[in-house]
Amino acid sequence: MTALDERVATLRRTVADLHAELIRWGLVTWTSGNISARVPDSDLMVIKPSGVAYEDLTPESMVVVSLDGTVVEGDYAPSSDTDAHAYVYRHMPSVGGVVHTHSPYATAWAARGEPIPCVITAMADEFGGEIPVGPFALIGGDDIGRGIVSTLSGHRSPAVLMRGHGVFTIGPTARAAVKAAVMCEDVARTVHLARALGEVKPLAAEHIDALYDRYQNVYGQRAAHPRTSR
């Protein structure tokens, strides 16, 4: 087995397993939604097959596709969003994973064509500001991918609400993109509930910047400091 074969096999397992997280967090129904991952050091990605039930997904059922959308390996047709994912990978080299969901609260904002304002610290931490709205685009080609790239290029948010459609998230890995999808739905619900109680006001820009910097660069476990002898 070559090094490329090993990377593909690993990502087949990873992508198959991560789809369970979409169910766990209530982000998908029936066979909707999909996850893909870029295969490092190649022009390939691994993506969910189209219309296959989540409980039937296995590493072997994942589809390997070139970044021009051509199926390279797999027994199933790839997701109907394959061209959109491929477009993102071709035009955003730092992206290693893409996720699409129709999670209910975030999709409600997408249906309204309204960005989610940054009114809570969790949003500042994860998204660095509001979650933006991308243009309406039909499914099946790369128009959705074009909308994702044009909306998120230069934006700190890893999530975009595609107007009248649903949520797409990106990340350096597929797992990071799944986390962004989970957090997007969480804040969409919280801000919706807050607005039901009255007016909400965005956090100050300087506070958003400070919160984002802390979360991205300080929060969590970092490399251990070398021990000093006593």
N, C-alpha and C positions, 0 to 999 in steps of 0.2 A: 504494500500500500504506500503510495506516495504521500509527501507532506500535504499536498493539496487535497488528496482523498481523505486524509485524517481531519483536516479542517472542515471539510464538507460534512463528514460523518458526525463530528462534534456539534456543528450547527444544526444539523437535522434533529438531533436529540434536544438541543437547547430550544429551538423554535417550537418543536412539538410540545415540549413540557410547558413552555411559557403560555400557551393557549389556555391551559387550565387556570392561570391567574385571571384571565379575562372573565371566565365563569365565576371564579371565587369572589371577585369584586363586583359582580353584577353589571359588567360593561357590555355584554352581548346577549342576543337571543337567537335561538335556533342555530343557523349556520352563518349568521352575519359576523362581520369583523374578520381581521386577519393580522398576522405578524410576519415580518420578514427580517432577515439579517444579511448584511453584506459579508461575503467570504473574503477575509483579509488576503491581500496580495494577489488578487485575481479580479476578473471582470464578471463575477458571478454573485448571485444571491440565492438564499433559500427562503421559500415562501409557502404558506398554507395552500392546499388544493382548494379548488372552487366547489362549494356546495357539499362538503363532507362534514358530517356531524362531529362535534367536538369530541364526543366519547370514542369516536373511531379514529382519531388522529394518532399516528405513530410516527417515529422517525422515518420509517420507510415510505410513508405517504406524503412526506414533504417533497416539494418540487424544486429542483435546481434549475435556475434560469439565468441566462446571460443578461448583462445590463442593457442589452437592446431589446429584451423581452422574449428571446428565443428559448424554448425549453431545451435544456441540455440533458437532464436526467429526471426520471420520474414516471410513474404509471398513471398519473392523473393530470387533468388540465389544471393549470395554476389559477390562483385567485383572479377574479375579474378586475382587481385593482393592480395587477402586476405592472402594467405600463406606467401607472402613477408612481409606484415604488421605485421602478427602474429609473425614471426621470429624476427623482430625488437623489438617488445614489450617483447618477452621472453628474449632477450639478452641485451637489453638496458633499465634497470629498470627506468631510469630517463625520458624516452621518454613518453609523454602523447598524442602525436598526430603525424600522418604521412600523408603526402600529395604527390600525384603523378600527374605530368602534362607532356604534350608534348609542352610546350610553345616554340614558334618558334626560338627565338634567342638562348636560353639556349640549346635547342635540337640540334641546328646547331653545337654548340661546342661539344655536346655529339656524334654527327655523325662523327665529326673529331677525336674523342677520345682525345680531348685536354683540359686540365684544363684552367679555366679562371684566368689569372694572376691578382694579387692584385695591380692594378695601380691607383686606386682612393680611396679617404678617405671613401666613402660609403661602399666599400668592406671591408676595414679594420674594420670599425665600426661593421658591421653586421656579417661578416664571419671570421674575424681574420686572413685573409690570402687568398690564392687562393681557388677557388672552385674546388675540386678534381674530377677526373674521376674514376668511378668504373668499374668493369669488365663487359663484355657482358654476359648476361644470358637470357635464354628463359623464356617466360611468363608462369605462371600456377603453378609452384612449389615454393619452398622457396629459389631457387638459387639467385633470385634478392635480397631477404632479407639478405642472406649471404654476398652478395657483398656490400650492404649498410653498414652492421655492420662492415665488415672488413675494409672498406674504411674510415668510419667516427669515428671508435673507436680511441680515443686519438687525434682526429682532432677537431679544434674549429669550423669548418664550419658546419652549420646545413643543408647544401645542398650537394648533390652528383649528378654528371652527369653520369648516367649509359650508358656506351658506346653503341652507335647505338640504343638507346632507348629513354631516356628522363630524366626528373628531378624527384628526390625524396628528400623531405625535412622532417626534424624532428623538434620537439619542446617539451617543457614541457606541452603544451596544443595544441589542434588542431588549435586554432587561431594563436598561435605563429608559427606553421608549415606553415600555409597559408601565414603569413607575410614573412617568409623565401622564399617561392615560388615566391611571388610578387617581392621581392628584388632581387632574383636570376635572374629573367627575365630582370629586369631593368638594372642591372650591365652587364649582358650578351650583351644586346643591346648597351650600352654605350661603352664598351670595343671593341666590333666589329666595331662600327663607328670610334673609335679612331684609331684602327689598319688600317682602310681603308685610313687614312690620313698619316700614316707612322709608324715608330717604336714606341712601347710603352715600358716603363721601370717600373718594379715593384717598389713599395715604399720600402724604407729601413726597415729592420726587426724591428729596434727599434721604428720607427715611427708607424708601424703597431701595435706593442704591446701597445704603448701609446694610440693610437686612440681606439683600442679595449677595453682597460681598462676604458677609459673615457666613452665610449658609454654604456658599460655594467654596469658600477657602479656609474656614475654621471649623465648622460643625462636623461632628463625627470623629472617627478614629483616624489619626494620621500616623506616619512612620514614627516609631518609637525613638526617643532621644537616646543617644549613647549613654550608658551608665558611667558615672565618674567613680573612681576609686576613693576610698576613705582611708 
